[in-house]
Amino acid sequence: MITLHLARADNGVIGADGKIPWHIPGEQRRFKAMTMGKPMIMGRKTFESFPKPLPGRRHIVLTRDPDWSAAGAEVAHDPDSALELCGGPASVIGGAQVYALFLGQADCIELTEVHVSPPGDAIVPAFAGWRETARTDFAANGVTPGYSFVTLAPL
């Protein structure tokens, strides 16, 4: 089973200058709960955006650089190798290019819709060919924008 995990703004933005352009504690708790104990597939830039590897999870990093390595990372150079390293269910956590690589094989998308439209340089378009199976909406609260947890399944 391959699950894509992402937070995306209303305008498709998922990142700006290597950072997530919002801070939503509830979304971070959900991400942790859904990925804890599971192998996570990510691109090199996503891995390098973490101050240190996230505890309790394997970090499988896709990179085209044959010489790249980092403490806490298992390196794969193509999607099939990354899935083989997982040895079972995989959580794909970004970035945009990595989501595009796995979208056609994914069984589920766990999406946080963030109800803002910030500028950004990492964009993920809307998911055509997917249907919503669950939704929980949260109103804006102070500096935290409104957001929705959405589960998508392929049509």
N, C-alpha and C positions, 0 to 999 in steps of 0.2 A: 504494500500500500504506500502510495506517495501522496503526501499532503503538503500543499503550499501554504505557508504562513506569512501573511503580510498585512501591513497597515498602509492604506492608500487614501490620499486626500480626494475630495470631490473632483478635482481637476486631473487626477491620475498621478500626481506627484507622490513618490515614496522616499525621496531624499534630495538634499541640497548640499553640495560641497562635502560629500561624505558623511553627512549627519542626517538624522531624522528631524524634520522641521516642526516637531511638536513634542510635548511631554504629557503622556496620559498614563498615570499610575495603574489604572484598571486594565489597560491594554497590556502593560508590562507583566502584570500578575497572570493574565490569561496566557500570554506567550510562554511564560515560565512553566505554568501548569501543563500546557499542551506539549511542551518539548522536553520536559525533565525526563532523564533516563533514556532518551532516544538519540540516535545519530542524527545530526543536522548537516545538511549539504548547503554550502554557501560558496560564493565567489571570494577571491582573495581580498578585494576591497572591503567586503562585508566583514570578513574575519579581522582585518586590520583596523576596522572602526571600533572594535571592542578594546577597552583598556587592558583586559586579560581574558583568557578563555572563560566562557560561562560554566560555572560548576555543574556537575552532575549530567553532563551531556558530551557526546563525542562531536568533534568539529572536523568534518570532512570538507576540505577546501579544494575547489576546482580552480586550476590555474593553467595557463598555457606556458608558463615559465618552467622549463625542466629543472632549473636549479633552485627554485623557491622552496624554502622550508621555514617552519616556525615552531616554537615550543607549543605543544598542545594541539597541533594540527596534524591531521592525516591528509596527505596530498593525493589528489586524483587529477588526471589530465583530460578526462572526457567523462560524459554523463554515465556511460555504462560502468566504467571503473568506479565512479563514486557510488553507484547503486550496489555494486559488488562489495565494496567496503562496508556498506550498511548491513548487508546480510539479512535484510528483512525490511520492516516498515521504515520509511525515510521521511524526515521533516525537511523540506526545502525552505530556506529562510532568506534567500536573496543573493544578490541584487537583481535588478531588472533583467539583465542578460541571462542569469541563471534561471529565473522564473520562466522566461521564454523557452529555454532548453527543455524544461520538464513539463510544461503545460500540457502537451499532447499525451503524456503518460500519467498525469495526475489523476487520482481517484477522488480527491476532495480539496477544496480551498477553504481555509479558515481566514477570513478577511475581516479586518477592522476598517470600516468606512469612517474616515475622519472628516467631519463636516466643516472644512475650511478649504481654501484654494491658495496655498502659498506658492511663491516661486520655487522652482527646483530644477535640477538637471537629471534626475533619475525618474523616469516615467514608466508606469505600467498601465496599458490601456484597459478598458472595460473587458470583461470576460464573456465573449460570445460563445454560445454553445453550452452554457452552464445555467442551472436553475437554483434558485434560493430554496433551501430546506429548513432554515432556522434564522431568526433575527431577534436581537435584543437591542433596543435603542436606549441611549443615555443622553440626557439634556446637558447643554453646556453648564459649567459650574465654575465661576470665577475665571481664572486664566485657562482652565481646561476646556477645549472646544467640545461641542457635541460629537458623539460618535455612536457607531452601531457595530455590534458583533454579528457577522453574517457567515453562515455556512453554505457553501455552494457544492453542488454535485453535477457531474456531466449529464447532458441531456441524453 
